[in-house]
Amino acid sequence: FIRSADGLFGPITTLRSEHRVTKCIPWSVFELSDLDWATVLDTWTILEDSNRVLHHFSEDKCPSLYRALPAIEELQTAWEKKRNSTRFAKYSDGLDNALAKIKKYYTKFDDKPVYVLALVLHPYYSLDYIKMAWGGADEQAQEKAAGNRYAKNWQDKAHQILEKTVCYVL
């Protein structure tokens, strides 16, 4: 269409200054090269990750709170892989910014035990998932040995949240 539009319709727009035509912009300036289309495809591929994760939260009839942490982790992992891929190298700054935003909100989950509780009480996840995904005593010891004095035993933390909640409910 773009290649024939100039002949069929004339320019897409005309710039005027002081009632005189100063420039005619043809349709053909909007034609995308193969490299442009590759960029569009790469961008779509990056955005598809967030679209897929967004659908974890779009069910009207099923509770989805338990999906929050795994979904954010899924998105983070997908974008970290893309950031480290040569195919997506030109998007690394944008991916770094997106990952920083994810980290900002992900760390806020630490202050909201309801997300951990939702995972623990869900029959699929339970405490085993938390140990596998976030670590337990061994991972805490390794992180402390590597210099992270704030390392947590996430399995123990989840267990404490569960005990506190169960005691409160009973």
N, C-alpha and C positions, 0 to 999 in steps of 0.2 A: 504494500500500500504506500509506504513512505516514498519509494522510488518513483511511483507514478503520480503521487499527489501534487507535486509542484506543477506538472503539466496540466493536470485536470482542474485544480482549484486555485492555482497561483500561490503566492506566499501565505504562510500561516498567519503572519502579522506584519504590520508596517509601522515603523517608528516615525513619528512626525515631530518636528520642532518648528515653531512659529508658522504653522499651517503648511509646511513643506515636508515632503517625504525625505527622510534622511537615511533610512535603511529599510530594506525588505528582507524579512527573515524567512527563508524557504523551509518547507517541511523536512527536507533532507538533512538539516542540521541535527534533527532528533533521531536519526538512524543510528542504531547501536552496532558497534563492531563486535567481532567474535570475542574480543577481550572484555568489552562492556558486558556482554551476555554472561561471560564466565564470572564476572564480578557480581552480577545480579544473582546467579545461581549460588555462589558462595554465601552471599548475604542471606538468601532464602534458607540455606542449609543451617546457618547459625541461628536464625530466628525460629526455625522449625523446632529446635531444642526447647526453647521457652514455650512455644505453642503446645508441644507434647506435654510438658509439665503442667501447664495451665489447665489442661483437660482433667488432671487428677482432682481438681477442685470444682469441677463444673457439674457434678451430679446433684440433682435436686432432692432425690429421695434417699440417698445414702449419706451417712455421716462421713466427713472426709478429714477431720482434724488429725487423725492418725497418719495421714498421708503427707502432712506438711514437711516434717524433717526428711524423710526419704526422697521426697520430690525435690527439695532444695539441694540435697546432696547429689541427686541425679543430674540436675542442671549444672551444678558446679563441676562435676566430673566431666560432663560432655564439653563444657567450655574450656576446661583446663587442657583436655586432649586437643581441642582445636587450636588453642593458643600455642601449644608446643608442636603443632604440625606445620611443616613448610608450606603446605597448600594455603593455610590461613595466616601466614606470616604478616601480610600487610594489614591485617585486622588486629594484630596483637595489642596495640594501644587501647582499642575499643573493648577488646575482650578483657584486658587488665582492669579497665574501669568497671566493666560489668561484674567481674569477679570480686572487685573491692566492694561493690554495692551488695552483692550476695553475702559476702563475709560480714558486712555491717549488720544486716538483718539476721543472719544465721546466729551470730553471737548473742543477739537479743533473746534467742530461745533459751539460753542459760538461765535467764531470769523468769522464765515461764514454765514451771514444772508440769503444767497441764499437757504440753506437747509430749513430754517424756512419758507421762502417765497414760496418754492415749496410745502410745506405742506398746507399753508394757501390758496394758489390758487387752490389746487386740490379739486374737488367737494366733495370727500368723507371725507376728513380730516377737513379743515377749522379751524377757531379759537377755536371751541368747542373741537376738538381733543386735541389741545395744552393745554387747561385748564384741560381737563380730565386726560391727560397723564402726564403733567409736573406741573400743578397747576397754580393758579391765586393769587389774593390778599390774600385770606384766608391762603393758603399754605405758602405764603411768610411770613405772620405774625407768623404762627406757627413755621417756621424754625428760624426766628429771635428770638422768645421767647425761643427756644431751644439752642440759642447761636450761630447760623450761621449768622454772620453779613453780609455775602455776598449773602444771599438769594435773589432770584429774583422772580418777578412776571412775569412768562413766558408768560402768556396770554397778558399782557400789552406790554412786549418786542416784541412779534410777531406782535401785533397791530402797534407798532411804526415802525417796519421794513416795514410792509405793507404800512403805510401812507407815509413813506419816499420814498419808491419805486414808489408808484402811483404818488406822487407829482413830482418825478424826470422824470417819463415817460411822464406825461402830460406837 
